[in-house]
Amino acid sequence: MFMRMVYDDKLAQAAYLIGCQKTGEAIVIDPERDVDRYIDLAKANGLRIVAAAETHIHADFVSGSRELAERIGAKVYVSDEGDADWKYQWLDKKLGGGSYDHTLLNDGDTFSVGNIDFKVIHTPGHTPEHIVFVVTDRGGGATEPIGVATGDFLFVGDLGRPDLLESAAGVAGMMEPSARQLFTTLKKLDSIPDYVQVWPAHGAGSACGKALGAVPTSTVGYEKRFNPAIKAATSQQNFVDFILEGQPEPPLYFANMKRDNKLGPPVLGGLPTPPRVTAGALRHLDTKTITLIDTRPWDEFRKGHVPGSLWLPMGNSFNTFAGSFVRDTDEIYLIIDPAKLVEAVRDLIRVGLDHLKGWFDASDIALYPDSAHAFATLDEVSASEAGKFLDDSNAQVLDVRRATEFAGGHIEGATNIAHTRLAGRMNEVPTGNKLLVNCLGGVRSAAAASHLKRNGYDVTNLKGGIQAWNKAQPQTAQQ
């Protein structure tokens, strides 16, 4: 048996390419939509992908199962569990007409790819339709399973959060019942031998849990003994309280991902290839109707940028920033280092931002200004300067950290809205004449500040964030 985890560091998402080396057939479990990576990996190892499977309707990325079905005719295996609201609705909508080759799965079902068997276990709680795949390498002579692709049910050191249907998808009243369902589902781990490897869909940094481990895989037995969420299941109520407490605010785009993965992600047919635009074309973009993303270093951006542009740095948070501040219907232009263009395109399509219309070489930004077009700037103050800034009675503070971070200490009188939810809560932003924005170290607040400035706010970023504030004014930091 061949098995490779294909990991997306930015979304902390893991897909699994599993192949039978005797027959040359392979399956991808929980693929992202830029599927060329899986196809190329399979080919490099003498395999051909014949199937794609999903553990559930994902909220944090656009699934690639439909893309694989269209591009290479892969058979699709997806859950038929859950009620009518949690059924896949794209399986009979093949481009050009007809249905995709697919099998709907229920608890206890089995299927094979080559000489590898997959057994389905229904594991509701994170979502109603969630399933896992217990994998047995029959071609290698095994009669017992080697691993289980656990999706967002069981992680290393955590369990999939049960609140997303309410906190991200807006389904009222689902949080606590889902947590209680997850408690019941835990009993199903007893049917899987302790030695079986755990292959989760996410690792540390994912917003699909609150304390995911940085070790990529584990075993069922180890997690049953040491996973804090499982250890909290001494009673149903204790478990519910533990699993719901301290969950981070989900990025705004999660609701769109649930919708798209349920109804059917648009088929790309390959990576988008946006054209390069000139300085003249850049001047004529209307940043009120399109979204211009500037990926240059923060100091360069704040000292001079195209009015109305967003600052979203190319780093591990690029997907999350973009998914939180950019609407999926927006036409998008990039100011970017050409060497980073393909990376940015992949990042954006993975969170459903497909309307990429053009890019401008960041090294040519000095060509933008002319007699009719000037750069805009964005103010920033140090922690030592912030005290004087806040002496103005019209100044107010917006803290864009998570609620759990905010509760641990903040600037007196600050309003807290997590940066991942800010675009959907603009009516809660303080309306004073001047707004100081902070986070922990200054990066999240800088991105939020660019969004606020684009929307007409007189905004200033706190350099170094609350960390710098605490050092400069420790007597007022913990309020």
C-alpha positions in Angstrom: 0.0 0.0 0.0 1.1 3.5 -0.8 0.1 6.4 1.5 1.1 10.0 1.4 -0.3 13.0 3.4 -0.5 16.0 1.2 -0.4 18.9 3.6 -1.5 22.6 3.2 0.5 24.5 5.8 -1.6 27.6 5.5 -5.0 26.0 6.1 -3.4 23.2 8.2 -5.3 20.8 6.0 -4.3 17.2 5.2 -5.5 15.2 2.2 -4.5 11.5 1.8 -3.4 9.8 -1.4 -3.8 6.0 -0.8 -2.9 3.6 -3.5 -2.7 -0.1 -4.2 0.7 -0.8 -5.7 -0.4 -4.1 -7.1 -3.2 -2.7 -9.3 -1.9 0.9 -9.6 -5.3 2.4 -8.4 -5.5 5.2 -5.9 -8.0 7.3 -4.0 -7.7 10.8 -2.5 -9.5 11.5 0.7 -10.5 15.1 1.4 -8.8 16.8 -1.5 -8.5 20.5 -2.0 -9.6 21.8 -5.4 -6.2 22.5 -7.0 -6.0 18.8 -7.8 -3.0 18.8 -10.1 -0.8 18.1 -7.0 -2.5 14.8 -6.3 -2.5 13.8 -10.0 1.2 14.5 -10.3 2.1 12.7 -7.0 0.1 9.7 -8.1 1.8 9.6 -11.5 5.3 10.0 -10.0 4.6 6.9 -7.9 3.2 4.7 -10.7 -0.5 5.2 -9.6 -3.6 6.6 -11.2 -6.4 8.2 -9.2 -9.7 6.4 -9.7 -11.6 7.8 -6.8 -12.1 10.7 -4.4 -13.8 10.5 -1.0 -14.9 13.1 1.6 -15.4 12.7 5.3 -17.9 15.5 5.4 -19.1 18.8 3.9 -16.1 20.9 4.7 -16.2 24.5 6.0 -12.6 25.6 5.8 -11.7 24.9 2.1 -13.3 24.2 -1.2 -13.3 20.5 -1.9 -11.6 19.0 -5.0 -13.8 15.9 -5.4 -15.9 17.4 -8.1 -12.8 18.7 -9.8 -11.3 15.2 -9.9 -14.5 13.7 -11.1 -14.6 16.2 -14.0 -10.9 16.2 -14.9 -10.0 12.5 -14.7 -13.4 10.7 -14.2 -12.7 9.8 -10.6 -15.5 8.0 -8.8 -16.9 10.0 -5.8 -17.6 8.4 -2.4 -19.5 10.7 0.0 -21.8 10.5 3.0 -25.5 9.8 2.8 -25.9 10.3 6.6 -27.5 13.3 8.2 -30.9 14.8 7.3 -32.0 16.6 4.1 -30.0 19.7 5.0 -26.7 17.7 4.9 -26.9 16.0 1.5 -24.6 16.6 -1.4 -26.5 18.3 -4.2 -24.0 18.3 -7.0 -23.7 14.6 -7.8 -26.3 14.7 -10.6 -25.0 18.0 -12.1 -22.1 16.9 -14.3 -21.0 19.5 -16.7 -22.6 18.7 -20.0 -25.4 16.8 -18.3 -25.9 13.6 -16.3 -24.5 12.3 -13.0 -21.0 11.7 -11.7 -20.0 8.1 -11.0 -20.6 8.1 -7.3 -21.6 6.0 -4.3 -23.4 7.3 -1.2 -22.2 5.9 2.0 -23.8 4.9 5.3 -22.5 3.5 8.6 -21.0 0.1 8.1 -20.6 0.3 4.3 -17.4 -0.9 2.7 -15.7 -0.3 -0.7 -12.4 -1.1 -2.2 -9.8 0.6 -4.3 -7.5 -2.1 -5.7 -6.8 -4.4 -2.8 -7.4 -1.8 -0.1 -10.6 -1.9 1.8 -12.4 1.1 3.3 -15.0 0.7 6.0 -17.3 3.6 6.8 -18.2 4.6 10.4 -20.7 7.4 10.9 -19.3 9.9 13.4 -21.7 12.8 13.8 -21.0 15.8 16.1 -18.7 18.1 14.1 -21.4 17.8 11.4 -24.4 15.5 11.1 -23.2 13.7 8.0 -19.6 13.1 9.1 -18.0 9.7 8.4 -14.5 8.2 8.8 -12.7 5.6 6.7 -11.1 2.6 8.4 -8.4 1.3 6.0 -7.2 -2.3 5.6 -4.4 -3.2 3.3 -5.7 -6.6 2.1 -3.2 -6.6 -0.8 -0.4 -6.7 1.8 -2.0 -9.7 3.4 -3.5 -7.8 6.4 -6.8 -8.8 7.9 -6.8 -5.9 10.4 -6.8 -2.2 9.7 -3.7 -0.1 9.6 -5.2 3.4 9.8 -8.4 5.5 10.0 -8.9 8.7 8.0 -10.7 10.6 10.8 -11.5 13.9 8.9 -12.7 16.5 11.5 -13.9 14.0 14.1 -10.6 13.0 15.8 -7.5 15.1 15.7 -4.1 14.7 17.4 -4.8 16.2 20.8 -8.3 17.5 20.0 -11.7 16.7 18.5 -13.6 18.5 15.7 -15.4 21.5 17.1 -19.2 21.0 17.3 -20.2 24.7 17.2 -19.5 25.6 13.6 -23.0 24.9 12.3 -24.1 27.7 14.6 -21.1 30.0 14.9 -20.1 29.8 11.2 -23.0 28.5 9.2 -25.7 30.4 11.2 -27.9 27.4 12.1 -29.3 28.6 15.4 -29.5 26.2 18.3 -27.1 23.6 16.9 -24.1 24.1 19.2 -25.0 22.2 22.3 -27.0 19.4 20.6 -24.0 18.8 18.3 -21.7 18.7 21.3 -23.9 16.1 23.0 -24.0 14.1 19.8 -20.2 14.2 19.6 -20.1 12.8 23.2 -22.2 9.8 22.1 -20.0 9.4 19.0 -16.9 8.9 21.1 -18.1 5.5 22.0 -17.5 4.4 18.4 -13.7 4.6 19.0 -14.1 1.4 21.1 -14.8 -0.5 17.9 -11.4 0.5 16.4 -8.3 -1.3 17.7 -5.9 0.9 19.8 -3.0 0.2 17.4 -4.7 1.8 14.4 -3.1 4.9 13.1 -5.1 8.2 13.2 -4.9 10.2 10.0 -6.7 13.5 10.7 -7.8 16.1 8.2 -6.1 19.0 10.1 -3.2 19.9 12.3 -2.0 22.7 14.5 -3.3 26.1 13.3 -6.6 24.9 11.9 -9.7 26.8 13.0 -11.6 23.5 13.0 -10.5 22.9 16.6 -9.0 24.8 19.5 -5.9 22.8 20.5 -4.8 20.6 17.6 -1.4 19.0 18.0 1.6 19.7 15.8 2.4 16.0 15.5 0.8 14.9 12.1 -0.5 11.5 13.1 -1.2 9.4 16.2 -3.0 6.2 17.1 -6.5 5.5 18.4 -5.1 4.1 21.7 -2.8 7.1 22.3 -5.7 9.6 21.8 -8.0 7.6 24.0 -5.4 7.9 26.8 -4.1 11.4 26.4 -6.4 13.5 24.2 -7.7 16.3 26.5 -11.1 16.5 24.9 -11.6 12.7 25.2 -10.4 12.8 28.8 -13.0 15.5 29.5 -15.7 13.0 28.7 -16.2 11.9 32.3 -19.8 13.0 31.9 -21.8 14.4 29.1 -22.2 17.8 30.7 -18.5 18.1 31.6 -17.6 17.2 28.0 -20.1 19.7 26.5 -18.7 22.5 28.7 -15.1 21.6 27.8 -15.6 21.2 24.1 -17.5 24.5 23.6 -15.4 26.7 25.8 -12.7 28.8 24.2 -13.4 27.9 20.6 -11.9 30.6 18.3 -14.1 32.8 16.1 -14.4 31.0 12.7 -13.3 33.0 9.6 -16.2 34.7 7.8 -15.7 32.5 4.7 -16.6 29.3 6.5 -20.3 29.7 5.7 -19.5 30.1 2.0 -17.4 26.9 2.0 -20.3 24.9 3.6 -22.6 26.2 0.9 -20.3 25.6 -2.0 -19.3 22.1 -0.9 -22.9 21.2 -0.5 -24.3 22.7 -3.7 -21.2 22.0 -5.8 -18.0 23.9 -6.1 -17.5 25.7 -9.4 -15.3 23.5 -11.7 -12.0 25.3 -12.5 -10.5 23.0 -15.1 -7.1 24.2 -14.0 -5.4 27.0 -12.2 -6.7 30.5 -13.2 -4.1 32.6 -15.0 -4.9 36.2 -14.4 -3.2 38.7 -16.9 -0.5 41.2 -15.9 -1.8 44.8 -15.9 0.1 48.0 -16.5 0.4 51.1 -14.3 -2.1 52.8 -16.5 -4.7 50.0 -16.0 -3.9 50.1 -12.3 -4.8 53.8 -12.1 -8.2 53.2 -13.7 -9.3 50.4 -11.3 -12.2 51.5 -9.2 -11.4 50.1 -5.7 -15.0 50.8 -4.7 -16.2 48.1 -7.0 -13.2 45.7 -7.2 -10.9 44.4 -4.6 -7.2 45.3 -4.9 -5.0 43.2 -2.7 -1.5 44.6 -1.9 0.9 41.9 -0.7 4.0 44.1 -0.2 5.7 44.5 3.2 3.6 46.5 5.7 6.0 49.4 6.0 5.9 49.9 2.3 2.2 49.7 2.1 1.4 52.1 4.9 3.8 54.7 3.5 2.2 54.6 0.1 -0.5 52.5 -1.5 -3.2 52.7 -4.1 -6.2 54.3 -2.4 -8.8 51.7 -1.4 -6.5 48.7 -1.5 -6.3 46.0 1.1 -3.1 44.9 2.8 -2.9 41.1 3.0 0.6 39.8 3.4 1.8 36.6 1.7 2.3 34.4 4.8 0.6 31.5 6.6 -2.5 33.7 7.2 -3.0 34.9 3.6 -5.9 32.5 3.0 -7.6 33.4 6.3 -7.1 37.1 5.8 -8.5 37.0 2.2 -11.4 34.8 3.2 -12.3 37.2 6.0 -12.0 40.5 4.2 -12.8 39.6 0.5 -16.3 38.6 -0.7 -16.5 35.6 -2.9 -18.3 37.6 -5.6 -15.5 40.3 -5.8 -13.3 40.8 -8.8 -9.8 40.6 -7.5 -6.5 42.2 -8.6 -3.2 41.6 -6.9 -0.1 43.8 -6.3 2.5 41.0 -5.9 5.9 39.7 -6.5 5.6 37.6 -9.7 7.4 34.7 -8.0 4.5 34.5 -5.5 1.7 34.7 -8.1 0.9 31.0 -8.4 1.1 30.6 -4.7 -1.4 33.4 -4.2 -3.7 32.0 -6.9 -3.7 28.6 -5.2 -4.4 30.2 -1.8 -7.3 32.2 -3.1 -9.1 29.5 -5.0 -8.8 27.1 -2.0 -11.1 29.5 0.0 -13.5 30.1 -3.0 -12.1 33.4 -4.2 -12.1 32.6 -8.0 -12.6 35.9 -9.7 -9.0 36.8 -10.3 -8.8 39.5 -13.0 -5.3 40.7 -13.0 -2.0 41.3 -11.2 0.6 44.1 -11.1 4.3 43.7 -10.4 4.9 45.0 -6.9 8.4 46.1 -7.9 6.8 48.6 -10.3 4.6 50.3 -7.8 6.5 53.6 -8.1 5.0 53.9 -11.6 1.5 54.3 -10.2 1.5 58.0 -9.1 0.9 60.7 -11.7 -0.5 64.2 -11.7 -4.0 62.8 -11.1 -3.3 59.8 -8.9 -1.5 60.0 -5.6 -0.7 57.3 -3.0 -2.7 57.0 0.2 -1.0 56.3 3.5 -2.1 54.6 6.7 -1.1 55.9 10.1 0.7 53.9 12.7 1.8 54.8 16.3 4.2 53.2 18.7 3.0 52.1 22.1 4.7 55.1 23.7 2.8 57.4 21.3 -0.5 55.6 21.7 -1.1 57.1 25.2 -1.1 60.6 23.8 -3.2 59.4 20.9 -5.8 58.1 23.3 -5.9 61.3 25.3 -8.1 62.7 22.6 -11.7 62.2 23.7 -12.7 61.3 20.2 -10.2 58.4 20.0 -11.5 54.8 20.5 -9.8 51.4 20.5 -10.7 48.3 18.5 -9.0 45.1 19.5 -9.2 42.5 16.7 -7.8 39.5 18.6 -9.9 36.4 19.5 -12.3 36.8 22.5 -10.1 34.5 24.6 -7.1 36.6 24.0 -9.0 39.8 24.8 -10.3 38.3 28.0 -6.7 37.9 29.1 -6.0 41.6 29.1 -6.7 44.6 26.9 -6.6 48.4 26.6 -9.2 50.0 28.9 -12.4 50.7 27.0 -11.5 48.7 23.9 -14.1 47.0 21.7 -13.4 43.5 20.7 -14.2 42.1 17.3 -12.0 39.3 16.0 -10.4 40.1 12.6 -11.9 37.0 11.1 -15.4 38.3 11.7 -14.9 42.0 11.3 -16.3 42.4 7.8 -19.6 40.9 9.0 -19.8 43.1 12.1 -19.0 46.6 10.8 -22.1 48.0 12.5 -20.3 47.3 15.8 -17.2 49.2 15.0 -16.8 52.3 17.2 -17.7 55.5 15.4 -15.4 58.0 17.0 -13.4 60.4 14.9 -10.2 58.4 15.4 -9.8 54.6 15.8 -6.7 52.8 17.2 -6.6 49.2 16.1 -4.5 46.6 17.9 -3.9 42.8 18.0 -1.2 40.8 19.7 1.8 41.9 17.6 0.5 44.3 15.0 -0.1 42.1 11.9 -3.8 41.2 12.2 -4.6 44.8 13.2 -2.7 46.1 10.2 -4.8 44.0 7.8 -7.9 45.0 9.7 -6.9 48.7 9.6 -6.5 48.5 5.8 -10.1 47.1 5.6 -11.4 49.8 7.9 -9.6 52.6 5.9 -11.1 51.2 2.7 -14.5 51.6 4.3 -13.9 55.3 5.3 -12.6 55.1 8.9 -9.9 57.4 10.3 -7.8 54.5 11.5 -4.4 54.1 13.1 -2.5 50.8 13.7 -0.8 50.1 17.0 2.7 49.1 16.2 3.8 46.0 18.0 0.2 45.4 19.3 -0.7 44.7 22.9 2.7 43.2 23.5 4.3 46.6 23.0 1.5 48.3 24.9 2.1 46.0 27.9 5.8 46.8 28.0 5.2 50.6 27.6 2.3 50.9 30.0 2.1 47.8 32.2 0.0 49.6 34.8 -2.9 50.1 32.4 -2.6 47.0 30.2 -4.6 44.5 32.3 -8.2 46.0 32.5 
